[in-house]
Amino acid sequence: MGLFKFFDRFRASSSDRSPWGDFYFEPVSARSISGMRVSADSAMRLAAVYACVRILSETMASLPLVVYRPRKDGGKDRVTDHWLYQLLGKRPNRYQNPFEWREMLQGHLALRGNAFCQILANSQGEITELIPIHPDRVRMELLSSGDYRYRIRDQAGSEIVLPRGEVWHLRGLSSDGLIGLSPIELSRESLGMALAAQDYGARFFSNDAKPTGGWIEFPGTFKDPESKRVFRESYQAAQSGSNRGKVLVLENGMKFHEVGVTNKDAQFLELRKFQITDIARLFRVPPHMIADLDRATFSNIEQQSLEFVMHTMTPWAERWEASIEADLLPDGDALEIEFDFANLMRGDAASRSAYYQSGIQNGWLTRNEARISENLNPIAGLDQPLRPLNMVEEDDAEEAENESAPDADSTGPDASPEQDQQLSLRLRRLVESNAQRLARRICKKGALGTNEINLIAQTFSLPPSVVEDWAQGAPLLEDEQALSRSLIQLGIHTGKDT
């Protein structure tokens, strides 16, 4: 025990490089003005930093990754049989599943501003594995040609050199386009103050919530410096370690005077609250998501959650998508990568119901698409979009205007031959217009089923049996003009017969 006390006497501060100092035993990192060494690992000791990194990492890892192939008409088709989808969506490497892999890389990005993976490919040039590399073990080396390569130190201490084409490098905000900036290094002073306040609070409560500073008033004098030193050490031994909390007994008229500011004077609690907001600001995470509800209300939490998706996660997703398409896809491959935010934007049941109802009634969403969005199996017959009856397509607008009913003045029994002729001409134009529209719709769908037969019968005021008989000898559905002429004959001549 005496040996430890001897070294305690000579122990210097953590910045002392003497044999008794802590300098050589501290992790390699930068020291802040507060005296705390701040690194990505030490910053994770702060609950707010850990919560922000966890939210970013887990949210990024939980987003469904979709691979699309664009079509000429502006649409896009999902691709699930491509090697890139199998790599990113099923098995990125032999050690991790997709969630763990993306969570780890996003954590590297959030803390260090960079994420690295070694690329392993087969003889066909298809990437088979992406092995993550810890950013602290990677060093970029510029070459005289203007290119660069990566020096990677393994756990045994040896180095391997990989060319740029064998390393997938995800960069955060960068000042030179080569290496991303570390948010922890840039916010060293703020995080150092938070770490110092946290350590101070821990020491405060470890000392029974009492300051350790103080001084003893002695009315007399010690006979020599050695006597003063012996008294001081005996007093400290009597009030520390296992003796902490025991009653203090002073002799010879000595008095103990406590010094040091209180937590109230230092506004300790207010400082700790401010640091939580400051850290949330650093990672652009709404404070309520890390359990800071001081300024949260029922009216603004939903808006803050939407802002988290739009202003926090969308830029991260765009960074991932752009890097995957630029660095992992071969030149000439037109695939598109997208992270699906639909689950984050779902809202409550009432909001989703209104969304689906609007889409189905306005024709831009089918009923089966709504069922699939709710994880329900599709039902036969619900794949066609619905169209409001009071709305028509632009191509049919002029025809719809010409389909107005005949004037009542020209339909009376005393109408002149000229009026009868005009009426017949208008009726024929009406039949032709309806026939053309029906032919276009039938040819576009490529089927002449029960719905189409009922629609034709309703349009021409014919019994469905008559239309069914006509359908037996109807022209080919690929020939729109022939089908239109046949429908005109059906509407004029058969209508007169019936």
C-alpha positions in Angstrom: 0.0 0.0 0.0 2.9 2.3 0.8 4.3 1.9 -2.7 1.1 3.1 -4.3 1.0 6.1 -2.0 4.5 6.9 -3.1 3.6 7.0 -6.8 0.5 8.9 -6.1 2.6 11.6 -4.6 4.6 12.0 -7.8 1.9 11.3 -10.3 1.7 14.2 -12.8 -1.1 15.3 -15.0 -2.2 13.4 -18.1 -0.1 15.8 -20.3 3.1 14.8 -18.4 5.4 12.5 -20.4 7.3 11.4 -17.4 7.3 7.7 -16.2 4.5 8.7 -13.8 2.3 10.5 -16.3 -0.7 9.1 -18.2 0.4 10.5 -21.6 1.6 7.2 -23.1 -1.4 5.3 -21.8 -4.1 7.4 -23.3 -5.6 6.7 -26.8 -4.3 8.6 -29.7 -6.6 11.6 -30.2 -6.7 15.4 -30.0 -7.0 17.1 -26.6 -9.6 19.8 -26.3 -9.3 23.1 -24.4 -11.3 21.5 -21.5 -8.5 19.0 -21.1 -10.5 16.0 -22.4 -9.1 13.9 -25.2 -11.9 13.6 -27.9 -12.0 10.8 -30.4 -14.8 8.9 -32.1 -14.6 6.2 -29.5 -14.5 8.5 -26.5 -17.4 10.6 -27.9 -19.6 7.4 -27.8 -19.4 7.6 -24.0 -21.9 10.5 -24.3 -25.4 9.0 -24.3 -26.6 11.7 -26.8 -23.8 10.9 -29.3 -24.5 7.2 -29.0 -28.3 7.8 -29.5 -27.8 10.0 -32.6 -25.3 7.5 -34.2 -27.7 4.6 -33.4 -30.7 6.4 -34.9 -28.8 7.2 -38.1 -27.3 3.8 -38.4 -30.5 1.8 -37.7 -32.7 3.9 -39.8 -30.3 3.6 -42.8 -30.0 -0.1 -42.3 -33.8 -0.6 -42.1 -34.6 1.2 -45.4 -35.5 -1.3 -48.2 -33.0 -1.2 -51.0 -34.6 -1.4 -54.5 -32.8 -1.9 -57.8 -34.7 -0.5 -60.9 -34.2 -0.8 -64.6 -35.6 2.3 -66.4 -38.0 1.9 -69.3 -38.3 3.9 -72.5 -41.7 5.2 -71.5 -40.3 6.8 -68.3 -41.3 4.0 -66.0 -39.1 1.5 -64.2 -39.1 -2.2 -63.4 -37.8 -3.8 -60.2 -34.8 -6.0 -60.7 -34.2 -8.9 -58.3 -32.1 -11.3 -60.4 -29.1 -9.0 -60.8 -25.9 -9.8 -58.8 -25.9 -6.2 -57.3 -29.3 -6.8 -55.7 -28.1 -10.1 -54.3 -24.9 -8.5 -53.0 -26.5 -5.4 -51.3 -29.9 -6.9 -50.4 -29.1 -10.4 -49.4 -25.5 -11.1 -48.5 -22.8 -8.4 -48.7 -20.1 -10.6 -47.3 -19.6 -13.9 -45.6 -19.7 -12.4 -42.1 -22.6 -10.0 -42.0 -26.2 -9.7 -43.1 -27.4 -6.6 -45.0 -28.7 -4.9 -41.9 -25.5 -5.3 -39.8 -23.4 -4.3 -42.8 -25.2 -1.1 -43.6 -25.6 -0.2 -39.9 -21.8 -0.5 -39.4 -20.9 1.5 -42.5 -23.4 4.3 -41.6 -21.9 4.4 -38.1 -18.4 4.9 -39.6 -19.8 7.7 -41.7 -21.5 9.4 -38.9 -18.5 9.3 -36.5 -15.5 9.5 -38.8 -16.9 10.9 -42.1 -15.6 7.9 -44.1 -16.5 4.2 -44.7 -14.4 1.7 -46.5 -15.0 -1.8 -48.0 -12.6 -4.1 -49.8 -14.1 -5.2 -53.1 -13.8 -8.9 -54.0 -14.9 -9.9 -57.5 -15.1 -13.1 -59.6 -13.7 -13.8 -63.0 -16.8 -12.3 -64.7 -16.2 -9.0 -63.0 -19.2 -9.4 -60.7 -18.6 -8.2 -57.1 -19.1 -11.1 -54.8 -18.2 -9.5 -51.4 -17.8 -6.1 -49.8 -15.5 -6.6 -46.7 -15.8 -3.6 -44.3 -12.5 -1.9 -43.2 -12.3 0.2 -40.0 -11.5 3.8 -41.1 -8.9 4.2 -38.3 -6.8 1.5 -40.1 -6.9 3.1 -43.5 -4.5 5.8 -44.9 -4.8 7.3 -48.3 -1.6 7.7 -50.2 -1.3 10.1 -53.2 0.8 9.0 -56.2 2.9 11.1 -58.5 0.6 10.3 -61.3 -2.2 12.1 -59.5 -4.0 8.9 -58.6 -4.2 7.5 -55.1 -4.2 4.2 -53.3 -5.0 2.9 -49.8 -2.6 1.6 -47.2 -4.5 -0.7 -44.7 -3.0 -1.8 -41.4 -4.4 -5.1 -40.1 -4.7 -6.1 -36.5 -1.3 -7.7 -36.5 0.3 -4.4 -37.4 1.3 -5.3 -41.0 0.2 -3.2 -44.0 -1.3 -4.1 -47.3 -1.7 -1.7 -50.3 -4.9 -1.8 -52.3 -5.5 0.2 -55.5 -8.4 2.6 -55.8 -10.4 0.1 -57.8 -10.4 -2.5 -55.0 -11.7 -0.2 -52.3 -15.3 1.1 -52.1 -15.0 4.5 -50.3 -18.1 6.2 -49.0 -17.2 9.8 -48.2 -19.0 12.3 -46.0 -18.6 16.1 -46.4 -15.1 16.6 -47.8 -13.0 19.7 -48.3 -10.6 18.1 -50.9 -12.8 15.5 -52.6 -10.6 12.6 -51.3 -11.2 12.2 -47.6 -14.4 13.0 -45.7 -14.3 15.3 -42.7 -14.8 13.8 -39.3 -17.7 15.4 -37.4 -16.2 14.4 -34.1 -12.9 16.2 -34.9 -14.7 19.3 -36.1 -16.8 19.5 -32.9 -13.9 18.6 -30.6 -14.4 21.5 -28.2 -18.2 21.0 -27.8 -17.8 17.3 -27.2 -14.8 17.9 -24.9 -16.9 20.2 -22.7 -19.7 17.6 -22.6 -17.2 14.9 -21.6 -15.7 17.1 -18.9 -19.1 17.9 -17.5 -20.1 14.3 -17.5 -16.9 13.3 -15.7 -17.3 16.1 -13.2 -20.9 14.9 -12.4 -19.6 11.4 -11.9 -16.9 12.5 -9.5 -19.3 14.7 -7.7 -21.7 11.9 -6.9 -18.8 9.4 -6.2 -17.8 11.8 -3.4 -21.3 11.6 -1.8 -22.4 14.7 -3.7 -19.9 16.9 -1.9 -17.0 19.0 -3.4 -13.6 17.7 -2.5 -11.9 21.1 -2.2 -11.3 22.7 1.2 -8.8 24.1 3.6 -8.0 23.7 7.3 -7.5 26.7 9.6 -4.8 26.0 12.2 -4.3 28.8 14.8 -0.8 27.6 15.6 2.2 26.6 13.4 3.8 23.4 12.4 7.3 23.0 13.7 8.6 22.1 10.2 7.4 21.3 6.6 7.6 17.6 7.2 5.1 17.8 10.0 2.7 19.7 7.8 3.1 17.1 5.0 2.5 14.2 7.5 -0.6 15.8 8.8 -2.0 16.5 5.3 -1.5 12.9 4.2 -2.9 11.4 7.4 -6.0 13.6 7.0 -6.5 12.6 3.3 -6.1 8.9 4.3 -8.7 9.3 7.0 -11.3 10.8 4.6 -10.7 8.8 1.4 -11.2 5.3 0.2 -12.9 3.0 2.7 -12.9 5.8 5.3 -15.0 8.1 3.1 -18.0 9.5 5.0 -16.6 9.0 8.5 -16.8 11.8 11.0 -14.0 14.3 10.8 -12.2 15.1 14.1 -9.8 18.0 14.3 -7.5 19.0 17.2 -5.7 22.0 18.5 -8.5 24.4 17.5 -8.4 23.5 13.8 -11.4 24.4 11.6 -12.4 23.0 8.1 -13.5 25.5 5.4 -15.2 24.2 2.3 -14.4 25.8 -1.0 -15.6 25.3 -4.6 -18.7 26.3 -6.5 -21.9 24.4 -6.2 -23.8 22.8 -9.0 -26.4 25.5 -8.9 -23.8 28.2 -9.2 -22.2 26.5 -12.1 -25.7 25.9 -13.7 -24.6 22.3 -14.2 -28.0 20.9 -15.1 -28.6 23.7 -17.7 -25.2 23.0 -19.2 -26.0 19.3 -19.6 -29.3 20.0 -21.3 -27.7 22.4 -23.7 -25.1 19.8 -24.6 -27.8 17.4 -25.6 -29.3 19.9 -28.0 -25.9 20.8 -29.3 -25.1 17.2 -30.1 -28.4 16.7 -31.8 -27.6 19.7 -33.9 -24.3 18.2 -34.8 -25.9 15.0 -36.3 -29.0 16.8 -37.5 -31.3 14.6 -35.4 -34.5 16.1 -33.9 -34.0 16.3 -30.1 -37.2 14.5 -29.4 -35.8 11.4 -31.1 -33.1 11.2 -28.4 -35.7 11.6 -25.6 -35.2 15.4 -25.2 -38.8 16.5 -25.0 -38.4 20.0 -23.5 -39.4 21.8 -26.7 -41.6 19.1 -28.2 -45.4 19.4 -28.5 -48.0 17.2 -30.0 -48.4 19.7 -32.9 -44.7 19.8 -33.9 -43.4 16.2 -33.3 -45.0 15.0 -36.5 -43.5 17.8 -38.5 -40.1 17.2 -37.0 -40.3 13.6 -37.9 -41.0 14.5 -41.5 -38.1 16.9 -41.5 -35.9 14.1 -40.2 -36.8 12.1 -43.3 -36.5 15.0 -45.7 -33.4 16.8 -44.4 -31.5 14.1 -42.5 -32.0 10.7 -44.1 -32.7 11.7 -47.7 -29.2 13.3 -48.1 -27.6 10.2 -46.5 -29.6 7.9 -48.9 -28.6 10.0 -51.9 -25.0 9.8 -50.9 -25.2 6.0 -50.7 -27.1 5.7 -54.0 -24.7 7.9 -55.9 -21.7 6.1 -54.6 -23.1 2.6 -55.4 -24.1 3.6 -59.0 -20.7 5.3 -59.6 -18.3 2.9 -58.0 -20.0 -0.6 -57.9 -21.9 -0.7 -61.2 -20.0 -1.4 -64.4 -19.9 1.3 -67.1 -22.9 1.1 -69.4 -25.2 -0.6 -66.9 -28.4 1.5 -66.6 -29.6 0.2 -63.3 -30.8 2.7 -60.7 -30.4 2.2 -56.9 -33.0 3.7 -54.6 -33.8 3.4 -50.9 -37.5 3.2 -50.3 -38.8 5.7 -47.7 -42.4 4.6 -47.9 -42.4 2.9 -44.5 -41.1 6.0 -42.8 -43.8 8.2 -44.5 -46.7 5.8 -43.8 -48.4 7.8 -41.1 -51.3 6.5 -39.1 -54.2 4.4 -40.3 -56.5 7.4 -41.0 -53.8 9.1 -43.1 -53.0 6.0 -45.1 -56.7 5.4 -45.7 -57.2 8.9 -47.1 -54.1 8.5 -49.3 -55.3 5.2 -50.8 -58.8 6.5 -51.3 -57.5 9.6 -53.2 -55.2 7.5 -55.4 -57.8 4.9 -56.3 -60.6 7.3 -57.0 -58.4 9.5 -59.1 -57.1 6.6 -61.1 -53.3 6.9 -60.4 -53.3 3.9 -57.9 -54.9 0.5 -58.4 -56.6 -1.4 -55.7 -54.1 -4.2 -55.7 -51.2 -1.7 -55.4 -52.9 -0.4 -52.2 -53.3 -3.9 -50.9 -49.6 -4.7 -51.6 -48.6 -1.5 -49.7 -50.5 -2.9 -46.7 -48.8 -6.3 -47.0 -52.0 -7.9 -48.3 -52.1 -10.3 -51.3 -53.5 -9.0 -54.6 -57.0 -10.1 -55.7 -57.9 -11.0 -59.3 -59.7 -8.2 -61.1 -58.3 -5.3 -59.0 -55.4 -4.5 -61.3 -57.2 -1.9 -63.5 -57.2 1.8 -62.5 -60.5 3.4 -61.9 -61.6 6.5 -63.8 -64.1 9.1 -62.5 -67.2 9.2 -64.6 -67.1 13.0 -64.8 -63.7 13.1 -66.3 -62.4 12.0 -69.8 -58.9 11.8 -71.4 -57.7 14.6 -73.5 -58.0 12.6 -76.7 -61.7 12.0 -76.0 -62.5 15.5 -74.9 -63.6 16.7 -78.4 -65.6 13.5 -79.0 -67.4 13.9 -75.7 -68.4 17.4 -76.7 -70.0 16.1 -79.9 -71.9 13.4 -78.0 -74.5 15.8 -76.6 -78.1 14.6 -77.0 -80.3 15.9 -80.0 -82.3 19.1 -79.5 -85.8 18.5 -78.5 -87.1 20.8 -81.2 -85.9 18.4 -83.9 -87.3 15.2 -82.5 -91.0 15.9 -82.6 -93.5 14.0 -84.8 -94.0 17.1 -87.0 -90.3 17.5 -87.9 -89.6 18.4 -91.6 -87.7 16.0 -93.9 -84.7 18.3 -93.6 -84.8 18.1 -89.8 -85.1 14.3 -90.0 -82.1 14.1 -92.2 -80.1 16.3 -89.9 -81.2 14.2 -87.0 -80.1 11.0 -88.8 -76.7 12.5 -89.6 -76.2 13.6 -86.0 -77.2 10.1 -84.7 -74.8 8.5 -87.2 -71.9 10.7 -86.0 -72.8 9.9 -82.4 -72.6 6.2 -83.2 -69.4 6.6 -85.1 -67.8 8.5 -82.3 -68.8 5.9 -79.7 -67.7 3.1 -81.9 -64.2 4.6 -82.4 -63.8 5.1 -78.7 -64.9 1.6 -77.9 -62.6 0.1 -80.5 -59.7 2.1 -79.2 -60.4 0.9 -75.6 -60.9 -2.7 -76.6 -57.7 -2.8 -78.7 -55.7 -1.1 -76.0 -56.8 -3.7 -73.5 -56.6 -6.6 -76.0 -59.6 -8.4 -74.7 -63.3 -8.6 -75.4 -64.8 -9.9 -72.2 -68.0 -9.6 -70.3 -67.3 -6.0 -69.2 -66.7 -4.8 -72.8 -69.8 -6.6 -74.0 -72.0 -5.0 -71.4 -70.4 -1.6 -72.2 -71.2 -2.0 -75.9 -74.8 -3.0 -75.1 -75.3 -0.1 -72.8 -73.8 2.4 -75.3 -75.9 1.3 -78.3 -79.0 0.4 -76.2 -78.8 -3.2 -77.3 -79.6 -6.5 -75.5 -76.4 -8.2 -74.3 -77.3 -11.3 -76.2 -77.2 -9.4 -79.5 -73.7 -8.1 -78.7 -72.6 -11.6 -77.7 -73.7 -12.9 -81.1 -71.8 -10.1 -82.8 -68.7 -10.8 -80.7 -68.5 -14.3 -82.2 -67.6 -12.9 -85.6 -65.9 -9.7 -84.5 -62.7 -8.7 -86.3 -59.3 -9.2 -84.8 -58.6 -7.0 -81.8 -55.4 -5.8 -83.3 -57.2 -4.0 -86.2 -58.7 -1.0 -84.6 -60.2 0.4 -87.8 -61.9 -2.9 -88.8 -63.3 -3.2 -85.3 -64.6 0.4 -85.4 -66.4 -0.2 -88.7 -67.9 -3.4 -87.3 -69.1 -1.5 -84.2 -70.7 1.2 -86.4 -72.6 -1.5 -88.3 -73.7 -3.0 -85.1 -74.8 0.3 -83.6 -76.7 1.6 -86.7 -78.2 -1.4 -88.5 -78.8 -3.7 -85.5 -80.1 -0.8 -83.5 -82.7 -0.2 -86.2 -83.7 -3.8 -86.3 -84.1 -4.0 -82.5 
